[in-house]
Amino acid sequence: MATLKALETWAAPLLNKLSESERRKLAHTIALRLRKSQRERIRRQQDPTLGRYAARKEQQRPRNRPLRFMYDGTSRVAELKSYVKRGGYITGFDVEADDIRTFKESLISRYMPPLHTTQSGFRQKRGTIRRKMFKGIVANRHLKTRHSGAEVSVGFFGEVARIARVHQFGERDRVSHNGPEVDYEQRELLGFTDDDLDMIRDLLVKHLMP
């Protein structure tokens, strides 16, 4: 295992012995290997220390509570487990009819406590499927390489770079274009792992071997 500073000190005199074209070729290889390792680590939801990213905060989406009522002054009872109100009408899935129905609000004679109190009407989902973060930004069109005979870089550019920076340093940003501002947890996307440094060292040695 090497530290970045120690690797730079060790590699500098060796790189000076290479021609410009050889350094560019080596830089190209290192850049591609680094991008691959960064992408794979991000997909594993790990930072450069191989610690897990802070979990995504679950977003609570407002939903309608089940709605039960007596309709049109008769014994007809409707219970909607999901619905929308628009223009004096309520349209939703009627549990009793097992189909989508539309009701005129002015004809509802009495509201009643719902029989099905879970959000789905019949069953309550247990457990939560946590979506992996940053799946889109690790594509090649966002996670790019730049290299020359003197340096190698792997990073994000454009608007994606701003989003990545917010997570990299745990900054404050809006959750959407017109949404509220929140403080984001720090989730380091880019950085060197011990394996990355060892990989760079091994490539240098392999390239310098006669």
C-alpha positions in Angstrom: 0.0 0.0 0.0 1.3 3.5 -0.9 0.3 7.0 0.1 -0.4 9.4 -2.7 2.5 11.7 -1.7 4.9 8.8 -1.5 3.7 7.5 -4.9 4.3 10.9 -6.5 7.8 11.1 -5.0 8.7 7.6 -6.1 7.2 7.9 -9.6 8.5 11.4 -10.6 12.1 10.4 -11.6 10.9 7.3 -13.4 8.4 9.3 -15.5 11.1 11.7 -16.5 12.9 8.9 -18.2 9.9 8.3 -20.5 9.3 10.1 -23.8 6.2 12.4 -24.2 4.4 9.7 -26.3 5.1 7.0 -23.7 3.8 9.2 -20.9 0.6 10.0 -22.8 0.1 6.3 -23.4 0.6 5.5 -19.7 -1.6 8.4 -18.6 -4.4 7.1 -20.9 -4.2 3.6 -19.4 -4.2 5.0 -15.8 -7.1 7.3 -16.5 -9.3 4.5 -17.9 -8.5 2.1 -15.0 -9.1 4.9 -12.4 -12.5 5.7 -14.0 -13.5 2.0 -13.9 -12.5 1.7 -10.2 -14.2 4.9 -9.2 -17.4 3.8 -11.0 -17.4 0.4 -9.4 -16.9 1.8 -5.9 -19.7 4.3 -6.3 -22.0 1.6 -7.5 -21.1 -0.3 -4.3 -22.2 2.8 -2.4 -18.7 3.2 -0.8 -16.5 6.2 -0.2 -12.7 6.1 -0.8 -12.2 4.6 2.7 -14.6 1.8 1.7 -17.1 3.0 4.3 -20.8 3.0 3.3 -22.5 6.2 2.1 -24.9 7.8 4.5 -28.3 6.4 3.8 -30.7 8.4 1.7 -33.5 10.1 3.7 -36.8 8.6 2.9 -39.1 11.1 1.3 -42.7 11.0 2.5 -45.1 11.7 -0.3 -48.5 13.0 0.7 -51.3 10.5 -0.1 -55.0 10.5 0.3 -56.5 8.6 3.3 -59.2 6.1 2.4 -62.6 7.9 2.0 -65.9 6.2 2.8 -69.3 7.8 2.4 -73.0 7.2 1.8 -74.1 8.4 -1.6 -77.2 10.0 -3.0 -79.3 9.6 0.1 -79.5 5.8 -0.4 -77.9 2.8 1.3 -75.2 2.9 -1.4 -71.9 3.1 0.4 -68.6 3.8 -1.4 -65.1 3.5 -0.1 -62.3 5.0 -2.2 -58.7 3.9 -1.4 -57.2 6.4 -3.8 -58.9 9.3 -5.5 -58.7 12.8 -6.9 -61.1 15.7 -6.5 -61.8 17.9 -9.5 -64.6 20.2 -10.5 -67.1 19.1 -7.8 -66.5 15.4 -8.6 -64.4 12.7 -6.8 -62.9 10.0 -9.0 -61.1 7.0 -7.5 -60.9 3.2 -7.0 -64.1 2.1 -5.3 -63.3 -0.9 -3.0 -66.9 -2.1 -3.0 -67.3 -2.0 -6.8 -63.7 -3.2 -7.4 -63.4 -0.6 -10.1 -62.8 3.1 -10.8 -66.0 5.2 -10.1 -66.8 9.0 -10.2 -69.1 10.6 -7.6 -70.6 14.0 -7.5 -69.6 15.7 -4.2 -73.0 17.4 -3.7 -74.7 14.0 -3.7 -72.7 12.7 -0.8 -75.1 12.6 2.1 -72.7 11.4 4.9 -69.0 10.7 5.4 -68.2 7.6 7.4 -65.0 6.1 9.0 -63.1 3.9 6.5 -63.1 0.2 7.0 -59.6 -0.2 5.4 -57.2 2.0 7.2 -54.0 0.9 5.4 -52.9 3.1 2.5 -53.5 0.3 -0.1 -57.0 -0.5 1.2 -56.3 -4.2 1.7 -52.7 -4.7 2.7 -49.8 -2.7 4.0 -46.4 -3.0 2.4 -43.7 -4.0 4.8 -40.0 -3.1 4.5 -38.5 -0.5 2.2 -36.5 -1.0 -0.9 -33.7 1.5 -0.8 -32.7 2.7 -4.2 -29.0 3.0 -4.9 -27.7 6.6 -5.3 -25.7 8.1 -8.1 -26.6 5.4 -10.7 -26.9 7.9 -13.6 -23.9 10.1 -13.0 -21.3 7.3 -13.3 -22.0 6.8 -17.0 -19.1 7.7 -19.3 -20.9 10.8 -20.5 -20.7 12.3 -17.0 -17.7 10.6 -15.4 -15.0 11.7 -17.7 -11.2 11.3 -18.0 -8.6 13.9 -18.9 -5.0 13.2 -19.4 -1.8 14.5 -20.9 1.9 13.5 -20.6 2.0 15.5 -17.3 -1.3 14.7 -15.5 -4.3 12.5 -15.2 -7.7 13.4 -13.9 -11.1 11.7 -13.5 -14.1 13.7 -12.6 -17.5 15.2 -13.3 -18.1 18.2 -15.6 -20.9 20.6 -16.3 -24.2 20.5 -14.2 -23.4 17.0 -13.0 -20.2 18.4 -11.4 -22.2 20.8 -9.3 -24.5 18.0 -8.1 -21.4 15.8 -7.3 -19.7 18.6 -5.4 -22.7 19.0 -3.1 -22.5 15.4 -2.1 -18.7 15.2 -2.1 -18.4 18.0 0.5 -21.9 17.8 2.2 -23.1 21.2 1.0 -26.5 22.9 1.1 -28.6 22.8 -2.1 -32.2 22.7 -3.3 -33.9 19.3 -3.6 -35.4 20.4 -6.9 -35.5 23.5 -9.1 -38.1 25.3 -7.0 -37.8 23.1 -3.9 -36.6 23.9 -0.4 -32.9 24.0 0.5 -31.5 21.2 2.6 -28.2 20.2 4.1 -26.9 17.1 2.3 -24.9 14.4 4.0 -21.3 14.1 2.9 -20.8 11.3 0.5 -17.4 11.3 -1.1 -17.7 10.2 -4.7 -14.1 10.7 -5.9 -10.9 9.8 -4.2 -8.1 7.3 -4.1 -8.5 4.0 -2.3 -5.4 2.0 -1.3 -6.1 -0.4 -4.2 -6.1 2.6 -6.6 -2.7 3.7 -5.5 -1.4 0.1 -5.7 -2.9 -0.2 -9.2 -1.1 3.0 -10.4 2.2 1.8 -8.9 1.8 -1.6 -10.6 1.0 0.0 -14.0 4.1 2.2 -13.7 6.3 -0.7 -12.9 4.8 -2.8 -15.8 5.2 0.1 -18.2 8.8 0.7 -17.3 9.9 -2.9 -17.5 12.0 -3.7 -20.6 
